[in-house]
Amino acid sequence: MSSLYLTLSSMRQLIPVAFQISSQVAPSLSAKWAQELFLRPRRLPYSQKEEDILKSAQTETLQSGRKAYFWNQNSGAPLVTLVHGWESRASAFYKWIPILVNSGFQVMGWDGPAHGYSPGIKTNAYEVSKALASDLQELNVTPFGVVGHSLGGVAIGLLHRHIALPKKMIIVSAPSNISGVFDRYLDTIKLGGRARSIFVRSFEKSAGITLQEGSLQSFDMSEKSHTLVIHDTEDREVPFEDFHDLKKSWPKAQFLATDGLGHRRILRDEAVGFEIAEFLKS
């Protein structure tokens, strides 16, 4: 096991070296490899708590093969849809689901393309948004509120391109500017200048949307929906500065800063779950 760990660790360390060299020798090919790596989320093991929360749900399999999960079958209760982040899944919200159900809401979890128990190998935020809109229409449900974490926050920020926005929107730990996400990734793998430009152009062409158009900063959801933005001061994946950027861009939104929860542990914080439930009820 230790030798395997050392091998995998060494491979991860070699990736930036390989991209640094290939960027100079073959920038187009290097950009293609970088995009393949960027668009392929890992499927990480489920915890027992995640498995348990899924067992308590009513599971729906859509025509696409994607999975949707429902808790609380009271048809008169308003529906809240949860949209997970990159390399995550519906079950990641296991701490918040019972809080929302006990607060009187129906809850819908959803595994986006190439995530959780849904099929697919590659995806991006625009595809996730489009798939969510399509699946909501197929299920014939209209959410009262939508909660998006990280990439899920970006995806629900793009929903207005496909369907009418729900009354309440909650953005948790999401980047305000997609360019920042790309820059952090490309800096990590050490992709060179020309290859970076090819990478961005290729992505925008395949997604059919520019990085600027896909950024939360570009569309003020607080003009259309009651919006709450939550972000932790110690988020190491999406800088807290993105929270301040949205404060400037979305004057009508409400903002809540947490401290010490980071990017993913925030999903396991019950106090944040209760804050979301109160916002949805207000």
C-alpha positions as CSV (number, residue, x, y, z in Angstrom):
1,M,0.0,0.0,0.0
2,S,2.8,2.4,0.9
3,S,4.6,1.8,-2.4
4,L,1.3,2.4,-4.3
5,Y,0.8,5.7,-2.4
6,L,4.3,6.8,-3.3
7,T,3.7,5.9,-6.9
8,L,0.4,7.9,-7.1
9,S,2.0,10.8,-5.2
10,S,4.9,10.8,-7.6
11,M,2.5,10.8,-10.6
12,R,0.6,13.8,-9.2
13,Q,3.9,15.7,-8.8
14,L,4.9,14.9,-12.4
15,I,1.7,16.3,-13.9
16,P,2.8,19.9,-13.7
17,V,6.2,19.1,-15.1
18,A,4.7,17.2,-18.0
19,F,2.3,20.1,-18.8
20,Q,5.1,22.7,-18.5
21,I,7.2,20.9,-21.1
22,S,4.3,19.9,-23.4
23,S,2.9,23.5,-23.4
24,Q,6.1,24.6,-25.1
25,V,6.5,21.6,-27.5
26,A,2.8,21.0,-28.5
27,P,0.5,23.7,-27.0
28,S,-2.7,22.5,-28.8
29,L,-2.2,18.9,-27.7
30,S,-1.3,20.0,-24.2
31,A,-4.5,22.2,-24.0
32,K,-6.5,19.2,-25.1
33,W,-5.0,17.0,-22.4
34,A,-5.6,19.7,-19.8
35,Q,-9.3,20.0,-20.8
36,E,-9.8,16.3,-20.7
37,L,-8.4,16.2,-17.2
38,F,-10.4,19.3,-16.1
39,L,-13.8,18.0,-17.3
40,R,-13.6,14.5,-15.7
41,P,-14.8,14.5,-12.1
42,R,-13.6,11.7,-9.8
43,R,-16.3,9.5,-8.2
44,L,-15.3,9.3,-4.6
45,P,-16.5,6.7,-2.1
46,Y,-19.8,7.2,-0.3
47,S,-19.9,7.5,3.5
48,Q,-22.4,5.4,5.5
49,K,-24.3,8.5,6.4
50,E,-24.7,9.3,2.7
51,E,-25.8,5.8,1.9
52,D,-28.4,6.0,4.7
53,I,-29.9,9.3,3.5
54,L,-30.3,7.9,0.0
55,K,-32.0,4.8,1.4
56,S,-34.6,7.1,3.0
57,A,-35.4,8.8,-0.3
58,Q,-37.8,8.0,-3.1
59,T,-35.5,7.6,-6.1
60,E,-36.5,8.6,-9.6
61,T,-34.5,7.6,-12.7
62,L,-34.9,10.0,-15.6
63,Q,-34.8,9.3,-19.3
64,S,-31.1,10.3,-19.3
65,G,-30.3,7.8,-16.6
66,R,-29.7,10.6,-14.1
67,K,-30.9,10.1,-10.6
68,A,-33.2,12.4,-8.5
69,Y,-34.1,11.8,-4.9
70,F,-37.1,13.0,-2.9
71,W,-37.7,13.4,0.8
72,N,-41.2,14.2,2.3
73,Q,-44.0,13.3,-0.1
74,N,-46.4,16.0,1.1
75,S,-47.5,17.5,-2.2
76,G,-48.7,20.6,-0.5
77,A,-45.2,21.4,0.9
78,P,-42.9,23.8,-1.1
79,L,-40.1,22.0,-2.9
80,V,-36.4,22.8,-2.3
81,T,-33.9,21.5,-4.8
82,L,-30.3,20.8,-3.8
83,V,-27.5,21.1,-6.4
84,H,-24.1,19.6,-5.5
85,G,-20.6,20.8,-6.4
86,W,-17.8,19.3,-8.4
87,E,-17.0,15.7,-7.6
88,S,-19.9,15.6,-5.2
89,R,-23.5,14.3,-5.2
90,A,-27.0,14.7,-3.7
91,S,-26.1,12.8,-0.6
92,A,-23.5,15.4,0.4
93,F,-26.4,17.4,1.8
94,Y,-27.3,14.7,4.3
95,K,-27.0,17.1,7.3
96,W,-29.3,19.6,5.7
97,I,-32.0,17.3,4.3
98,P,-33.7,16.4,7.6
99,I,-33.5,20.1,8.7
100,L,-35.4,21.2,5.6
101,V,-37.9,18.3,5.8
102,N,-38.6,19.1,9.5
103,S,-39.0,22.8,8.5
104,G,-41.9,21.8,6.3
105,F,-40.3,21.5,2.9
106,Q,-40.2,18.7,0.3
107,V,-36.6,18.2,-0.7
108,M,-35.2,17.1,-4.0
109,G,-31.6,16.0,-4.3
110,W,-30.1,15.4,-7.7
111,D,-26.9,13.7,-9.1
112,G,-25.7,15.9,-12.0
113,P,-24.1,14.5,-15.2
114,A,-21.0,12.4,-14.5
115,H,-21.6,12.6,-10.7
116,G,-22.9,10.3,-8.0
117,Y,-25.1,7.5,-9.5
118,S,-25.8,9.4,-12.7
119,P,-24.1,8.4,-16.0
120,G,-21.4,10.3,-17.8
121,I,-17.7,10.8,-17.8
122,K,-17.2,14.5,-18.6
123,T,-19.3,17.6,-17.8
124,N,-19.2,21.4,-17.0
125,A,-21.3,23.9,-15.2
126,Y,-23.3,24.9,-18.3
127,E,-24.1,21.3,-19.1
128,V,-25.1,20.7,-15.4
129,S,-27.4,23.7,-15.5
130,K,-29.0,22.6,-18.8
131,A,-29.5,19.1,-17.5
132,L,-31.1,20.3,-14.3
133,A,-33.6,22.5,-16.2
134,S,-34.4,19.5,-18.5
135,D,-34.8,17.1,-15.5
136,L,-37.1,19.5,-13.6
137,Q,-39.3,19.8,-16.6
138,E,-39.4,16.0,-17.1
139,L,-40.3,15.5,-13.5
140,N,-42.9,18.2,-13.8
141,V,-41.8,19.9,-10.6
142,T,-41.3,23.6,-9.9
143,P,-39.0,24.4,-7.1
144,F,-39.9,27.1,-4.6
145,G,-36.2,27.3,-3.7
146,V,-32.8,26.1,-5.0
147,V,-29.6,25.6,-3.0
148,G,-26.4,25.3,-5.0
149,H,-23.0,24.5,-3.5
150,S,-19.7,25.4,-5.3
151,L,-20.1,24.4,-9.0
152,G,-23.8,23.9,-8.1
153,G,-24.0,27.6,-7.3
154,V,-22.6,28.4,-10.7
155,A,-25.1,26.0,-12.4
156,I,-28.1,27.5,-10.7
157,G,-26.8,31.0,-11.7
158,L,-27.2,29.8,-15.3
159,L,-30.7,28.5,-14.9
160,H,-32.3,31.7,-16.1
161,R,-31.0,30.7,-19.6
162,H,-33.3,27.7,-19.6
163,I,-36.2,28.2,-17.1
164,A,-37.8,30.8,-14.9
165,L,-35.9,31.2,-11.6
166,P,-37.5,30.0,-8.4
167,K,-38.6,32.4,-5.7
168,K,-35.6,31.7,-3.4
169,M,-32.0,31.1,-4.4
170,I,-29.2,30.1,-2.0
171,I,-25.6,30.2,-3.3
172,V,-23.0,28.4,-1.0
173,S,-19.2,28.6,-1.5
174,A,-19.5,29.4,-5.2
175,P,-17.0,31.3,-7.4
176,S,-18.1,34.7,-8.6
177,N,-15.9,34.5,-11.6
178,I,-15.2,31.4,-13.7
179,S,-12.0,32.9,-15.0
180,G,-10.6,32.5,-11.4
181,V,-11.5,28.8,-11.4
182,F,-9.6,28.3,-14.7
183,D,-6.6,30.4,-13.5
184,R,-6.2,28.3,-10.3
185,Y,-6.5,25.1,-12.2
186,L,-4.1,26.1,-15.0
187,D,-1.6,27.5,-12.5
188,T,-1.7,24.2,-10.6
189,I,-0.8,22.1,-13.6
190,K,1.6,24.7,-14.9
191,L,0.0,25.0,-18.4
192,G,1.9,27.5,-20.5
193,G,0.7,30.8,-22.1
194,R,-0.3,29.8,-25.6
195,A,-1.7,26.5,-24.4
196,R,-3.8,28.4,-21.8
197,S,-5.3,30.5,-24.5
198,I,-6.2,27.5,-26.6
199,F,-7.7,25.8,-23.6
200,V,-10.0,28.7,-22.8
201,R,-11.1,29.2,-26.5
202,S,-11.8,25.5,-26.9
203,F,-13.8,25.3,-23.7
204,E,-15.9,28.4,-24.6
205,K,-16.6,26.9,-28.0
206,S,-17.6,23.5,-26.7
207,A,-19.8,25.0,-23.9
208,G,-21.3,27.6,-26.2
209,I,-20.8,30.3,-23.6
210,T,-17.9,32.6,-22.6
211,L,-16.3,32.5,-19.2
212,Q,-17.6,36.0,-18.5
213,E,-21.2,35.0,-19.5
214,G,-21.0,31.9,-17.3
215,S,-19.9,33.9,-14.2
216,L,-22.2,34.7,-11.3
217,Q,-21.0,38.3,-11.4
218,S,-22.6,38.7,-14.9
219,F,-26.2,38.0,-13.8
220,D,-27.6,39.6,-10.7
221,M,-30.0,36.9,-9.4
222,S,-31.1,39.2,-6.6
223,E,-33.1,41.2,-9.2
224,K,-35.2,38.1,-10.0
225,S,-35.2,36.1,-6.8
226,H,-34.7,36.4,-3.1
227,T,-31.1,35.5,-2.9
228,L,-28.8,34.4,0.0
229,V,-25.1,34.0,-0.5
230,I,-23.1,32.0,2.1
231,H,-19.3,31.6,2.1
232,D,-16.6,30.7,4.7
233,T,-13.7,33.0,5.5
234,E,-11.3,30.0,5.4
235,D,-12.5,28.5,2.1
236,R,-9.3,27.3,0.4
237,E,-10.9,26.2,-2.8
238,V,-12.9,29.3,-3.7
239,P,-11.4,32.4,-2.2
240,F,-13.5,34.5,0.3
241,E,-12.8,37.4,-2.1
242,D,-15.4,36.0,-4.4
243,F,-18.0,36.5,-1.6
244,H,-17.0,40.2,-1.5
245,D,-17.2,40.4,-5.4
246,L,-20.8,39.2,-5.3
247,K,-21.6,41.7,-2.5
248,K,-20.6,44.5,-5.0
249,S,-22.5,42.9,-7.9
250,W,-25.7,41.8,-6.2
251,P,-26.9,44.8,-4.0
252,K,-30.3,43.2,-3.2
253,A,-29.0,39.9,-2.0
254,Q,-28.4,38.8,1.6
255,F,-25.0,37.7,2.7
256,L,-23.8,35.4,5.4
257,A,-20.1,34.8,6.2
258,T,-19.1,31.7,8.3
259,D,-15.7,31.1,9.9
260,G,-13.7,27.9,10.2
261,L,-15.9,25.6,8.0
262,G,-13.9,25.7,4.8
263,H,-15.3,24.7,1.4
264,R,-16.8,21.3,2.0
265,R,-17.3,21.0,5.8
266,I,-19.8,23.8,5.5
267,L,-22.2,21.2,4.1
268,R,-22.0,19.3,7.4
269,D,-22.7,22.3,9.6
270,E,-26.3,22.1,11.0
271,A,-26.3,25.8,12.0
272,V,-25.9,26.7,8.3
273,G,-28.7,24.3,7.5
274,F,-31.0,26.1,9.9
275,E,-30.0,29.5,8.5
276,I,-31.0,28.3,5.0
277,A,-34.3,26.9,6.3
278,E,-35.1,30.2,8.0
279,F,-34.3,32.1,4.9
280,L,-36.6,29.8,2.9
281,K,-39.4,30.3,5.4
282,S,-39.0,34.1,5.6
